[in-house]
Amino acid sequence: MRNMKTILPGILVAVFMGLLFLQHTDALNAETSSIFPELQKFTDCLDLIEKYYVDEVQPSSLIEGAIKGMTSTLDPHSAYLSKEDYKEMQISTSGSFGGLGIELGLRDGQLTVITPIEGTPAFKAGILPGDRILKIDSTPTLDMTLEEAVKLLRGPKGTKVTLTLGRENAEKPIEVTITRAIIHIQSVISQTLEPGYGYIKIRNFQVDTSEAVRKVMQGMLKSGPLRGLVLDLRYNPGGLLDQAIAVSDLFLSEGKIVYTDGRKAEDRVEYTARKEGSFDGFPIVVLINGGTASAAEIVSGALQDNNRAVIVGVRSFGKASVQTIRPLSDGSALKLTIARYYTPSGRSIQAKGIEPDVLVEQQVTSQDGAQQFIREKDLKSHLSPKREEPADPGEATSGPVNLERDYQLKYGLDLLKTWEVFHRVKKAA
């Protein structure tokens, strides 16, 4: 192994030169002076490991470990991505990968299911929000990172993986064996609930979501005018910010959609709706639950604050932060939270969630008790809202929805019908 002492001087010279350059900026003088003692501590630790650790360790592994530790002190959504992790992330946003279909988070250091994605093997196997994954096959998950868990959960189509789950109200751990499938997440599914009443479910926000919604709406309107639309965002873990903005824009002809606020001027952006290409003239009910997160909450908040839709269901997940991916020179990347976002009226829903206009529980329970959602506020080191809101202001497919079994959806449709009745009464008056 190359002696670490021959490597460290070059690293430190580069770092120190950068810091000396920063000293020319008065606003950063105090910060810069406080970094030098910490860098000395860091190099002391590297030197001690190189001298005394029982086995030889590659300097690159130590540096990568240090970066992972550094990002882990930030928030649950910032992370260092190795080359392999970065490739996995790119595959995920394309909407097709081999695996189970689970959105994961860390709660009290334990790997926890935020939501299973509808229509996927995990959803069909009965995995529930809030389930703690204790083992993946024979590997314990204690202190396992999200990236490590994803690597173990994904795999070729047709292979099996056994999860040992801890579930609230269950007397003992539950073992579930699931067969992996190609998770091609069909982002948008739709159908007609009744003549004149449409239904669109958005499962996540990937590269083609807004265009898919546009095509669905155009198809629905070919059959005649819409009397009402149910937009289902339940169990939607989020996805791409630009797609959330584009979908909101489809149903808004004016007004703010969302605005972001970060430390850098370029991260303070306001997004507004355009009249061109908007679908209006009919009421909308948006369905949400504890699995509605991030980009799905942007759409919910935009339609709610602009009085374009009535939000029905239970409080959403509460992730109101924006991440960006910064590629690094060796093919790895840094996923970094760069801003908080706010709804059009200025609300921060970070660690709070979207409150529905009409609270409607799903009234569906499993044999182990009522369904419990994990939310942003439950995640370790989650961001604070920053400021309070103003006081005023296989292939994933699914069959037809079942109105008799889906209480929230049935309520949403009934609400649209009632809306139409009251609209007629108002006209007659």
C-alpha positions as CSV (number, residue, x, y, z in Angstrom):
1,M,0.0,0.0,0.0
2,R,1.3,3.5,-0.8
3,N,2.3,5.3,2.3
4,M,-0.6,7.6,3.3
5,K,2.0,10.3,4.3
6,T,2.9,10.6,0.6
7,I,-0.7,11.2,-0.3
8,L,-1.9,13.5,2.4
9,P,0.4,16.5,1.7
10,G,-1.0,16.8,-1.8
11,I,-4.6,16.6,-0.6
12,L,-3.9,19.2,2.2
13,V,-2.1,21.6,-0.1
14,A,-5.1,21.6,-2.5
15,V,-7.5,22.1,0.4
16,F,-5.4,24.8,2.0
17,M,-5.0,26.7,-1.2
18,G,-8.7,26.7,-1.7
19,L,-9.3,27.9,1.8
20,L,-6.7,30.7,1.4
21,F,-8.5,31.8,-1.7
22,L,-11.8,31.9,0.2
23,Q,-10.2,34.1,2.8
24,H,-10.5,37.0,0.3
25,T,-14.2,36.9,0.8
26,D,-14.9,38.7,4.1
27,A,-18.1,36.9,4.8
28,L,-16.4,33.5,4.9
29,N,-13.4,34.5,7.0
30,A,-14.8,33.1,10.3
31,E,-16.0,29.9,8.7
32,T,-12.6,29.3,7.0
33,S,-10.6,29.8,10.2
34,S,-12.8,27.3,12.0
35,I,-12.1,24.6,9.3
36,F,-8.3,24.3,9.9
37,P,-8.5,22.6,13.3
38,E,-11.0,20.1,12.0
39,L,-8.9,19.3,9.0
40,Q,-6.0,18.7,11.3
41,K,-8.2,16.3,13.3
42,F,-9.1,14.5,10.1
43,T,-5.5,14.0,9.0
44,D,-4.5,12.9,12.5
45,C,-7.2,10.2,12.3
46,L,-6.0,9.1,8.9
47,D,-2.4,8.9,10.1
48,L,-3.4,6.8,13.2
49,I,-5.4,4.4,11.1
50,E,-2.5,4.0,8.7
51,K,0.0,3.3,11.5
52,Y,-2.0,1.2,13.9
53,Y,-5.1,-0.4,12.3
54,V,-4.9,-4.2,12.3
55,D,-5.1,-4.5,8.5
56,E,-4.0,-2.4,5.6
57,V,-6.7,-0.1,4.3
58,Q,-6.8,1.6,0.9
59,P,-6.8,5.4,1.3
60,S,-9.6,5.7,-1.3
61,S,-11.8,3.5,0.9
62,L,-11.1,5.7,3.9
63,I,-11.8,8.9,2.0
64,E,-15.0,7.5,0.6
65,G,-16.1,6.4,4.0
66,A,-15.4,9.8,5.4
67,I,-17.6,11.4,2.7
68,K,-20.4,9.0,3.4
69,G,-20.2,9.9,7.1
70,M,-20.1,13.6,6.3
71,T,-23.3,13.4,4.2
72,S,-25.1,11.3,6.8
73,T,-25.0,14.2,9.2
74,L,-27.0,16.4,6.9
75,D,-30.6,15.1,6.3
76,P,-32.2,11.8,5.2
77,H,-32.3,12.7,1.6
78,S,-28.6,13.8,1.1
79,A,-26.1,11.1,0.3
80,Y,-22.9,10.1,-1.4
81,L,-23.5,7.9,-4.4
82,S,-20.8,5.5,-5.5
83,K,-20.5,4.8,-9.2
84,E,-22.9,1.8,-8.8
85,D,-25.3,3.8,-6.6
86,Y,-25.4,6.6,-9.2
87,K,-26.2,4.1,-12.0
88,E,-29.0,2.6,-9.8
89,M,-30.5,6.0,-9.3
90,Q,-30.5,6.8,-13.0
91,I,-32.2,3.5,-13.6
92,S,-34.9,4.2,-11.0
93,T,-35.9,7.6,-12.5
94,S,-36.2,5.9,-15.9
95,G,-39.1,3.8,-14.4
96,S,-37.7,0.3,-15.1
97,F,-35.6,-1.9,-12.9
98,G,-35.4,-5.4,-11.4
99,G,-36.6,-5.5,-7.8
100,L,-39.6,-5.5,-5.5
101,G,-41.1,-2.0,-5.6
102,I,-40.6,-0.5,-2.2
103,E,-39.8,3.1,-1.2
104,L,-37.5,3.0,1.9
105,G,-36.4,5.3,4.6
106,L,-34.5,5.2,7.9
107,R,-36.5,5.5,11.2
108,D,-34.5,5.4,14.4
109,G,-31.6,3.8,12.5
110,Q,-33.9,1.0,11.2
111,L,-34.7,0.3,7.6
112,T,-38.4,1.1,7.2
113,V,-40.9,0.9,4.4
114,I,-42.3,4.3,3.6
115,T,-44.7,2.9,1.0
116,P,-44.9,-0.1,-1.4
117,I,-45.6,1.0,-4.9
118,E,-49.0,-0.2,-6.1
119,G,-49.0,-3.1,-8.5
120,T,-45.5,-4.3,-7.7
121,P,-44.5,-7.6,-6.1
122,A,-44.0,-5.9,-2.7
123,F,-47.5,-4.4,-2.8
124,K,-49.1,-7.7,-3.8
125,A,-47.1,-9.5,-1.1
126,G,-48.8,-7.4,1.6
127,I,-45.9,-5.2,2.6
128,L,-47.2,-2.2,4.5
129,P,-46.0,1.3,5.2
130,G,-44.2,1.4,8.5
131,D,-43.0,-2.2,8.3
132,R,-39.4,-2.5,9.6
133,I,-37.1,-4.7,7.6
134,L,-35.1,-6.6,10.1
135,K,-33.3,-8.9,7.6
136,I,-32.9,-9.2,3.9
137,D,-32.4,-13.0,3.4
138,S,-29.9,-13.8,6.1
139,T,-28.4,-10.3,6.3
140,P,-29.4,-8.2,9.4
141,T,-30.2,-4.6,8.4
142,L,-29.2,-2.9,11.6
143,D,-27.0,0.1,10.7
144,M,-27.4,-0.7,7.0
145,T,-27.5,2.3,4.6
146,L,-30.3,2.8,2.1
147,E,-27.9,2.3,-0.7
148,E,-26.7,-1.1,0.7
149,A,-30.3,-2.2,1.2
150,V,-31.3,-1.3,-2.4
151,K,-28.4,-3.4,-3.7
152,L,-29.6,-6.4,-1.8
153,L,-33.3,-5.9,-2.7
154,R,-32.8,-5.5,-6.5
155,G,-31.9,-8.4,-8.7
156,P,-32.8,-10.3,-11.8
157,K,-36.4,-11.0,-12.6
158,G,-37.6,-14.4,-11.2
159,T,-35.2,-14.6,-8.3
160,K,-36.5,-14.6,-4.8
161,V,-35.7,-12.6,-1.7
162,T,-37.0,-13.2,1.9
163,L,-37.7,-10.2,4.1
164,T,-38.0,-10.5,7.9
165,L,-40.4,-7.8,9.0
166,G,-41.2,-6.1,12.3
167,R,-44.8,-4.9,12.2
168,E,-46.6,-2.8,14.7
169,N,-49.1,-5.0,16.8
170,A,-47.5,-8.2,15.4
171,E,-46.4,-10.5,18.2
172,K,-43.4,-11.8,16.3
173,P,-41.4,-11.0,13.2
174,I,-43.1,-11.9,9.9
175,E,-41.2,-13.6,7.0
176,V,-42.3,-12.8,3.5
177,T,-40.7,-14.3,0.4
178,I,-41.1,-12.2,-2.7
179,T,-40.2,-13.0,-6.3
180,R,-38.4,-10.1,-8.0
181,A,-39.9,-8.7,-11.2
182,I,-39.0,-6.1,-13.8
183,I,-40.5,-3.1,-12.1
184,H,-41.6,-1.0,-15.1
185,I,-43.6,1.5,-13.2
186,Q,-46.5,2.6,-15.4
187,S,-46.5,6.1,-14.1
188,V,-50.1,6.9,-15.1
189,I,-53.2,4.7,-15.2
190,S,-56.7,5.9,-15.9
191,Q,-60.3,4.8,-16.4
192,T,-63.8,6.2,-16.5
193,L,-65.6,5.7,-13.2
194,E,-69.0,6.6,-14.6
195,P,-70.0,8.5,-17.7
196,G,-68.5,12.0,-17.4
197,Y,-66.3,11.2,-14.4
198,G,-62.7,10.4,-15.0
199,Y,-60.0,8.8,-12.8
200,I,-56.3,9.3,-13.1
201,K,-53.7,7.6,-10.8
202,I,-50.1,8.9,-10.8
203,R,-47.9,6.3,-9.2
204,N,-44.7,8.4,-9.4
205,F,-43.2,11.3,-11.3
206,Q,-40.7,10.0,-13.9
207,V,-39.5,11.5,-17.2
208,D,-42.7,10.9,-19.2
209,T,-45.4,11.5,-16.5
210,S,-46.7,14.9,-17.6
211,E,-47.0,13.8,-21.2
212,A,-48.8,10.6,-20.2
213,V,-51.3,12.7,-18.2
214,R,-51.8,15.1,-21.1
215,K,-52.6,12.1,-23.5
216,V,-55.0,10.6,-21.0
217,M,-56.9,13.9,-20.6
218,Q,-57.1,14.4,-24.4
219,G,-58.5,10.9,-24.7
220,M,-61.1,11.4,-22.0
221,L,-62.3,14.7,-23.5
222,K,-62.8,13.0,-26.9
223,S,-65.8,11.2,-25.3
224,G,-67.4,14.4,-24.3
225,P,-67.0,17.1,-21.6
226,L,-65.8,16.0,-18.1
227,R,-68.2,16.5,-15.2
228,G,-65.4,15.7,-12.7
229,L,-62.0,14.2,-12.2
230,V,-60.5,12.1,-9.4
231,L,-56.7,12.5,-9.3
232,D,-55.2,9.8,-7.2
233,L,-51.8,10.5,-5.6
234,R,-52.0,7.9,-2.8
235,Y,-48.8,5.9,-2.3
236,N,-47.0,8.2,-4.7
237,P,-43.4,8.6,-3.3
238,G,-42.6,11.5,-5.6
239,G,-39.9,11.8,-8.2
240,L,-38.8,14.5,-10.6
241,L,-39.6,18.2,-9.6
242,D,-40.0,19.3,-13.2
243,Q,-42.7,16.7,-13.8
244,A,-44.6,17.7,-10.7
245,I,-44.6,21.3,-12.0
246,A,-45.7,20.2,-15.5
247,V,-48.5,18.1,-14.2
248,S,-49.8,21.0,-12.0
249,D,-49.6,23.3,-15.0
250,L,-51.9,21.0,-16.9
251,F,-54.7,21.8,-14.4
252,L,-53.9,25.4,-13.7
253,S,-54.3,28.3,-16.1
254,E,-52.7,30.9,-13.8
255,G,-51.1,31.5,-10.4
256,K,-48.1,30.1,-8.6
257,I,-47.4,26.4,-8.6
258,V,-44.5,26.2,-6.1
259,Y,-41.5,28.2,-5.1
260,T,-38.1,27.1,-3.8
261,D,-35.8,28.9,-1.3
262,G,-32.2,27.9,-0.7
263,R,-28.9,29.6,0.2
264,K,-27.9,30.3,-3.4
265,A,-29.7,32.8,-5.5
266,E,-30.1,30.2,-8.3
267,D,-32.0,28.0,-5.9
268,R,-34.7,30.6,-5.2
269,V,-37.1,30.1,-8.0
270,E,-40.8,30.7,-8.5
271,Y,-42.8,28.5,-10.9
272,T,-46.1,29.8,-12.3
273,A,-48.8,28.2,-14.4
274,R,-49.5,29.0,-18.1
275,K,-52.9,29.2,-19.6
276,E,-51.8,27.4,-22.8
277,G,-52.6,23.7,-22.8
278,S,-54.5,23.8,-19.5
279,F,-57.5,21.5,-18.8
280,D,-60.2,23.3,-16.9
281,G,-64.0,23.7,-16.7
282,F,-64.5,20.7,-14.4
283,P,-64.0,20.1,-10.6
284,I,-61.2,17.9,-9.3
285,V,-60.8,15.8,-6.2
286,V,-57.3,14.8,-5.2
287,L,-56.8,11.7,-3.1
288,I,-53.8,11.6,-0.7
289,N,-52.5,9.5,2.2
290,G,-49.4,9.0,4.3
291,G,-47.6,7.6,1.3
292,T,-48.1,10.8,-0.8
293,A,-44.7,12.5,-0.7
294,S,-42.4,15.1,-2.3
295,A,-43.4,15.8,-5.9
296,A,-46.9,14.4,-5.2
297,E,-47.2,16.9,-2.4
298,I,-46.2,19.7,-4.7
299,V,-49.1,18.9,-7.0
300,S,-51.5,18.5,-4.1
301,G,-50.5,21.9,-2.6
302,A,-50.6,23.7,-5.9
303,L,-54.1,22.6,-6.7
304,Q,-55.3,23.1,-3.1
305,D,-53.9,26.7,-2.7
306,N,-55.2,27.7,-6.1
307,N,-58.7,26.4,-5.2
308,R,-58.6,24.1,-8.2
309,A,-59.2,20.9,-6.3
310,V,-60.6,19.5,-3.0
311,I,-58.0,17.3,-1.2
312,V,-59.5,14.2,0.3
313,G,-57.9,11.5,2.5
314,V,-55.4,11.7,5.3
315,R,-52.3,13.9,6.0
316,S,-49.5,13.3,3.5
317,F,-45.8,12.4,4.2
318,G,-44.3,15.9,4.6
319,K,-41.2,16.1,2.4
320,A,-40.8,19.6,1.2
321,S,-37.1,19.7,0.2
322,V,-35.4,19.7,-3.2
323,Q,-32.4,17.5,-4.1
324,T,-29.9,17.9,-6.9
325,I,-27.4,15.4,-8.2
326,R,-23.8,16.7,-8.6
327,P,-21.7,14.2,-10.6
328,L,-18.1,13.8,-9.4
329,S,-15.0,13.4,-11.5
330,D,-14.7,9.6,-10.9
331,G,-18.2,8.7,-11.9
332,S,-19.7,8.9,-8.4
333,A,-22.1,11.7,-7.4
334,L,-23.4,13.7,-4.5
335,K,-27.1,13.9,-3.9
336,L,-27.6,17.1,-2.0
337,T,-30.6,18.9,-0.5
338,I,-30.3,22.5,-1.9
339,A,-33.6,24.1,-1.1
340,R,-36.9,23.9,0.7
341,Y,-40.1,24.3,-1.3
342,Y,-43.3,26.2,-0.4
343,T,-46.8,26.0,-1.6
344,P,-48.3,28.9,-3.5
345,S,-49.7,30.5,-0.4
346,G,-46.3,30.3,1.3
347,R,-46.9,27.2,3.4
348,S,-44.0,25.0,4.4
349,I,-45.2,21.5,4.7
350,Q,-41.8,20.1,5.7
351,A,-42.2,17.4,8.4
352,K,-45.9,18.5,8.5
353,G,-47.6,17.2,5.3
354,I,-50.6,18.4,3.3
355,E,-53.7,18.5,5.4
356,P,-56.7,17.3,3.4
357,D,-59.7,19.6,3.1
358,V,-61.9,16.6,3.9
359,L,-60.4,14.0,6.3
360,V,-61.4,10.5,5.1
361,E,-59.8,7.4,6.5
362,Q,-59.5,4.4,4.2
363,Q,-61.1,2.1,6.7
364,V,-59.0,-0.8,5.5
365,T,-57.1,-2.9,8.1
366,S,-54.9,-5.9,7.9
367,Q,-54.9,-8.9,10.2
368,D,-52.2,-7.1,12.2
369,G,-54.2,-4.0,12.8
370,A,-54.8,-0.6,11.3
371,Q,-52.3,0.6,8.6
372,Q,-49.6,3.0,10.0
373,F,-47.7,5.4,7.8
374,I,-44.2,6.5,8.4
375,R,-43.7,10.2,7.6
376,E,-40.9,12.7,7.1
377,K,-41.0,13.9,10.7
378,D,-40.2,10.3,11.8
379,L,-37.0,10.2,9.8
380,K,-33.7,10.8,11.6
381,S,-32.2,14.2,11.1
382,H,-35.1,15.5,9.0
383,L,-35.1,19.1,8.0
384,S,-37.1,21.6,10.0
385,P,-39.7,23.7,8.2
386,K,-37.2,26.6,8.5
387,R,-40.0,29.1,9.1
388,E,-43.6,28.9,10.1
389,E,-46.3,29.2,7.5
390,P,-48.2,32.6,7.5
391,A,-51.1,32.9,9.9
392,D,-53.2,34.0,7.0
393,P,-53.1,33.5,3.8
394,G,-43.3,-8.2,-13.3
395,E,-44.6,-5.1,-15.1
396,A,-46.5,-3.1,-12.7
397,T,-50.1,-3.1,-13.9
398,S,-53.4,-3.0,-12.1
399,G,-57.0,-3.8,-12.9
400,P,-60.0,-1.6,-12.7
401,V,-60.6,0.2,-9.4
402,N,-63.2,-1.2,-7.1
403,L,-65.5,1.6,-5.8
404,E,-67.0,-0.7,-3.2
405,R,-63.7,-1.6,-1.6
406,D,-62.0,1.7,-2.0
407,Y,-63.8,4.0,0.5
408,Q,-61.7,7.1,-0.2
409,L,-62.2,6.9,-4.0
410,K,-66.0,6.3,-3.6
411,Y,-66.2,9.3,-1.3
412,G,-64.3,11.4,-3.9
413,L,-66.7,10.4,-6.7
414,D,-69.7,11.1,-4.5
415,L,-68.2,14.5,-3.7
416,L,-67.9,15.4,-7.4
417,K,-71.5,14.4,-7.9
418,T,-72.6,16.6,-5.0
419,W,-70.5,19.4,-6.3
420,E,-72.4,19.3,-9.6
421,V,-75.8,19.3,-7.8
422,F,-74.9,22.4,-5.8
423,H,-73.5,24.1,-8.9
424,R,-76.9,23.5,-10.6
425,V,-78.7,24.8,-7.6
426,K,-76.6,28.0,-7.6
427,K,-77.3,28.5,-11.2
428,A,-81.1,28.1,-10.7
429,A,-81.0,30.6,-7.8
